[in-house]
Amino acid sequence: MVGSAASAATDVVEAVRDDPSARLALAARFYDSATGGRAIRPYRRAELAFMRWQIGRGVLDPLAPEAGGSPWWRAVNEGLLRDAVEAEIRLREDDRSATPTRVGRWMRFLRDPSPRTWYRAHNSSIVAGYLAHRDLAYLENAAERFFMNAALLRVLYADCLVSDPRLALGRFAPVGRLLGDPRRHATDVFLALRNILPARYPLDDVDLVDLLEAENHLGHLLDYGVILPRARQLYEHAACDLGQPALLDLIHGDHPAYAWSRDDDQVWGSRRARRTRRVLGTWTSMS
């Protein structure tokens, strides 16, 4: 029946909605299965690590008037889980009804697992979540919204290491696919935010400028010296690759702008950031 797999996936995710540990277990079970006939367990490492970080912050906690979880983080995570579960159900039941593009990409990953198919599936779900839940993002404070942008920028960059290493690393392109492989610990450098974002939610008592100044040296070099100089190209590459032209609405010029005002763009261009960009950007340029 058309829609049965989607409905079943929705039911599965709704059952764990208010239990963060059950969400994590659901994601782990997906990667422990071999529905497409191929083992995919190694690919779970990056996604589960990020979910554990989310759980530690409390953003996946049940909603509550005070000290509850984040409606936005919860919604984006639910979309990711739902797409993957629906793909698994469709393959298991040989459901050949019309399939949403992002679910079809998860099905492709299950049948033919590789870093490339994983990123296309994962990022299709993540970008769809960002676009669908902008209204919820505006409910968050500036610090939280800044790191929503940072998280998106980093995951687009991690994908680019695999899909277009020349764009991602310039003259160092030969090591791109190794660094971007989600099965390897190297991706922690690109996908982890735990070293720059306090492990709590909400960030009501945090000054964004102070938080950025406290960012560790490696994180700062990565964000401002390597990734940010490529922001526009990364968004254009992802918009084309994922078939999501609306992704280009999430960047102002060269600055990420998801739920973000142009008046606040200065946080992307501090003196420290400009100096890092000028020095390191030369080393990883495509020329």
C-alpha positions as CSV (number, residue, x, y, z in Angstrom):
1,M,0.0,0.0,0.0
2,V,1.3,3.4,-1.0
3,G,2.5,5.2,2.1
4,S,2.6,2.2,4.4
5,A,6.4,2.2,4.8
6,A,6.3,6.0,5.5
7,S,3.6,5.5,8.1
8,A,5.3,2.5,9.7
9,A,8.6,4.5,9.9
10,T,6.7,7.5,11.5
11,D,5.3,5.1,14.1
12,V,8.7,3.7,14.9
13,V,10.2,7.1,15.5
14,E,7.2,8.4,17.4
15,A,7.7,5.5,19.9
16,V,11.1,6.8,20.8
17,R,10.5,10.5,20.5
18,D,10.7,11.3,24.2
19,D,13.4,8.8,25.1
20,P,16.9,10.0,23.9
21,S,18.5,6.6,24.7
22,A,15.9,4.8,22.7
23,R,16.6,7.2,19.8
24,L,20.2,6.2,20.0
25,A,19.4,2.5,20.2
26,L,17.1,2.9,17.1
27,A,19.9,4.5,15.1
28,A,22.4,1.7,16.3
29,R,19.9,-1.0,15.2
30,F,19.7,0.5,11.7
31,Y,23.4,0.2,11.3
32,D,23.6,-3.2,12.9
33,S,21.2,-4.6,10.2
34,A,22.1,-5.9,6.8
35,T,18.8,-5.3,5.1
36,G,20.4,-4.4,1.8
37,G,22.6,-7.5,1.9
38,R,25.8,-5.7,2.9
39,A,27.2,-4.9,6.4
40,I,27.0,-1.2,7.2
41,R,28.0,-1.2,10.9
42,P,31.2,0.7,10.5
43,Y,29.3,3.7,9.1
44,R,27.4,4.2,12.3
45,R,30.4,5.6,14.2
46,A,30.1,9.3,13.2
47,E,26.3,9.5,13.5
48,L,26.1,7.8,16.8
49,A,29.0,9.9,18.2
50,F,27.1,13.1,17.2
51,M,23.9,11.7,18.8
52,R,25.7,11.0,22.0
53,W,26.9,14.6,22.1
54,Q,23.3,15.8,21.5
55,I,22.1,13.6,24.3
56,G,24.8,14.9,26.6
57,R,23.8,18.5,25.9
58,G,20.1,17.6,26.6
59,V,18.8,18.8,23.2
60,L,17.0,15.6,22.5
61,D,15.3,15.6,25.9
62,P,11.4,15.7,26.0
63,L,10.0,19.2,25.6
64,A,9.1,20.9,28.8
65,P,8.2,24.5,29.9
66,E,11.6,24.7,31.6
67,A,14.8,22.8,31.1
68,G,13.4,20.7,28.2
69,G,15.0,19.7,24.9
70,S,15.3,21.7,21.7
71,P,12.3,21.5,19.3
72,W,14.7,22.1,16.4
73,W,17.4,19.6,17.3
74,R,14.7,17.0,18.1
75,A,12.9,17.6,14.8
76,V,16.0,17.4,12.6
77,N,17.1,14.2,14.3
78,E,13.6,12.7,13.9
79,G,13.7,13.3,10.2
80,L,17.1,11.6,9.9
81,L,15.9,8.6,11.8
82,R,12.6,8.4,10.0
83,D,14.2,8.5,6.5
84,A,16.6,5.7,7.4
85,V,14.0,3.5,9.0
86,E,11.6,4.0,6.0
87,A,14.4,2.9,3.6
88,E,15.0,-0.2,5.7
89,I,11.3,-1.1,5.7
90,R,10.9,-0.5,2.0
91,L,13.8,-2.9,1.2
92,R,12.7,-5.5,3.7
93,E,9.1,-5.5,2.3
94,D,10.1,-4.9,-1.3
95,D,8.0,-1.8,-1.3
96,R,8.3,-0.3,-4.8
97,S,5.8,2.6,-4.4
98,A,6.9,6.2,-5.1
99,T,9.9,7.0,-2.9
100,P,11.0,10.4,-1.6
101,T,14.4,11.2,-3.0
102,R,16.2,11.3,0.4
103,V,14.7,7.8,1.3
104,G,15.8,6.5,-2.0
105,R,19.3,7.6,-1.2
106,W,19.2,5.7,2.0
107,M,18.0,2.6,0.1
108,R,20.9,3.1,-2.3
109,F,23.3,3.2,0.7
110,L,21.9,0.0,2.1
111,R,22.3,-1.8,-1.2
112,D,25.7,-0.3,-2.0
113,P,27.4,1.1,1.1
114,S,30.3,3.5,0.6
115,P,31.4,6.8,2.0
116,R,29.9,8.5,-1.0
117,T,26.4,6.9,-0.7
118,W,26.4,7.4,3.0
119,Y,27.0,11.2,2.8
120,R,24.4,11.6,0.0
121,A,21.8,9.8,2.2
122,H,22.8,11.4,5.5
123,N,23.1,15.0,4.1
124,S,19.9,14.7,2.1
125,S,18.1,14.1,5.4
126,I,20.0,16.8,7.3
127,V,19.5,19.5,4.7
128,A,15.8,18.6,4.4
129,G,15.5,19.0,8.1
130,Y,17.2,22.4,8.1
131,L,14.9,23.6,5.3
132,A,11.7,22.2,6.9
133,H,12.3,23.5,10.4
134,R,13.6,27.1,10.0
135,D,10.6,28.3,12.1
136,L,11.9,26.3,15.0
137,A,15.4,27.5,14.5
138,Y,14.3,31.1,15.0
139,L,13.1,30.2,18.5
140,E,16.7,29.5,19.6
141,N,19.2,32.1,20.8
142,A,22.0,33.5,18.7
143,A,24.7,31.2,20.1
144,E,22.6,28.1,19.3
145,R,21.8,29.3,15.8
146,F,25.4,30.1,15.1
147,F,26.4,26.5,15.9
148,M,23.5,25.2,13.7
149,N,25.3,27.0,10.9
150,A,28.6,25.7,12.0
151,A,27.3,22.1,12.1
152,L,25.8,22.3,8.6
153,L,28.9,23.9,7.2
154,R,31.1,21.2,8.6
155,V,29.0,18.3,7.4
156,L,28.9,19.8,3.9
157,Y,32.6,20.1,4.0
158,A,33.1,16.5,5.3
159,D,31.0,15.3,2.3
160,C,33.1,17.4,-0.1
161,L,36.3,15.7,1.2
162,V,34.8,12.5,-0.5
163,S,32.8,13.9,-3.4
164,D,35.1,16.7,-4.5
165,P,38.5,16.6,-2.6
166,R,40.0,19.2,-4.9
167,L,37.4,21.7,-3.8
168,A,37.8,20.7,-0.1
169,L,41.6,20.6,0.2
170,G,43.2,22.1,-2.9
171,R,46.7,20.8,-3.3
172,F,46.1,18.3,-0.5
173,A,43.2,16.6,-2.4
174,P,44.8,13.2,-2.5
175,V,44.2,12.7,1.2
176,G,40.6,14.0,1.1
177,R,38.8,10.7,0.8
178,L,40.8,9.2,3.6
179,L,40.0,12.2,5.9
180,G,36.3,12.2,5.0
181,D,35.6,8.5,5.4
182,P,32.8,8.4,8.0
183,R,34.1,5.0,9.2
184,R,37.4,6.6,10.4
185,H,38.2,8.6,13.5
186,A,39.6,11.4,11.3
187,T,36.1,12.6,10.6
188,D,35.8,13.6,14.3
189,V,37.9,16.6,13.5
190,F,35.2,17.8,11.1
191,L,32.0,16.6,12.6
192,A,32.5,17.1,16.3
193,L,31.4,20.3,18.0
194,R,32.1,19.1,21.6
195,N,35.4,21.1,21.7
196,I,33.8,24.4,21.0
197,L,30.3,24.2,22.3
198,P,29.4,23.8,26.0
199,A,27.9,20.5,26.9
200,R,24.6,22.0,28.1
201,Y,21.4,23.4,26.7
202,P,20.2,26.1,26.5
203,L,23.1,28.5,26.1
204,D,21.3,31.4,27.8
205,D,24.3,32.6,29.8
206,V,26.8,32.3,27.0
207,D,28.3,35.3,25.1
208,L,28.9,34.2,21.5
209,V,31.9,36.3,20.9
210,D,33.6,35.0,24.1
211,L,32.7,31.4,23.1
212,L,34.3,31.8,19.7
213,E,37.4,33.4,21.2
214,A,37.7,30.3,23.4
215,E,37.6,27.9,20.5
216,N,40.5,25.5,20.5
217,H,43.3,26.2,18.0
218,L,42.7,23.2,15.7
219,G,39.0,24.0,15.5
220,H,39.7,27.6,14.7
221,L,42.2,26.7,12.0
222,L,39.7,24.3,10.5
223,D,36.7,26.6,10.6
224,Y,38.3,29.9,9.6
225,G,41.3,28.8,7.6
226,V,40.0,25.9,5.6
227,I,36.2,25.6,5.6
228,L,34.8,29.2,5.7
229,P,36.9,30.4,2.7
230,R,35.0,27.7,0.7
231,A,31.6,28.3,2.2
232,R,29.9,29.6,-1.0
233,Q,31.4,26.8,-3.1
234,L,30.5,24.2,-0.6
235,Y,26.8,25.3,-0.5
236,E,26.7,25.5,-4.3
237,H,28.3,22.0,-4.6
238,A,25.8,20.5,-2.2
239,A,22.8,22.2,-3.7
240,C,23.6,20.7,-7.0
241,D,24.7,17.3,-5.8
242,L,21.6,16.9,-3.5
243,G,19.2,18.6,-5.9
244,Q,18.4,21.1,-3.2
245,P,18.6,24.6,-4.7
246,A,16.9,26.1,-1.6
247,L,20.2,25.4,0.2
248,L,21.6,28.5,-1.4
249,D,19.1,30.5,0.6
250,L,21.1,29.6,3.7
251,I,24.2,31.6,2.8
252,H,24.7,35.4,2.6
253,G,27.6,36.1,0.2
254,D,30.4,34.0,1.8
255,H,28.8,33.6,5.2
256,P,26.4,30.9,6.4
257,A,23.0,32.4,7.2
258,Y,20.6,29.8,8.4
259,A,18.1,31.6,10.7
260,W,20.7,34.4,10.7
261,S,20.6,38.2,10.2
262,R,23.0,39.9,7.9
263,D,23.5,42.4,10.7
264,D,25.3,39.7,12.7
265,D,27.6,38.5,9.9
266,Q,30.6,40.1,11.7
267,V,31.0,37.1,13.9
268,W,32.3,35.2,10.9
269,G,35.0,37.8,10.3
270,S,36.8,38.7,13.5
271,R,40.4,39.9,13.3
272,R,41.6,36.5,14.4
273,A,39.5,34.8,11.8
274,R,40.7,37.1,9.0
275,R,44.3,36.4,10.0
276,T,43.8,32.6,10.0
277,R,41.9,32.7,6.7
278,R,44.7,34.8,5.1
279,V,47.5,32.5,6.2
280,L,46.0,29.0,6.0
281,G,43.7,29.7,3.0
282,T,46.8,30.1,0.9
283,W,48.1,26.6,1.7
284,T,44.8,24.8,0.9
285,S,43.8,26.9,-2.1
286,M,43.0,25.2,-5.4
287,S,45.6,27.1,-7.3
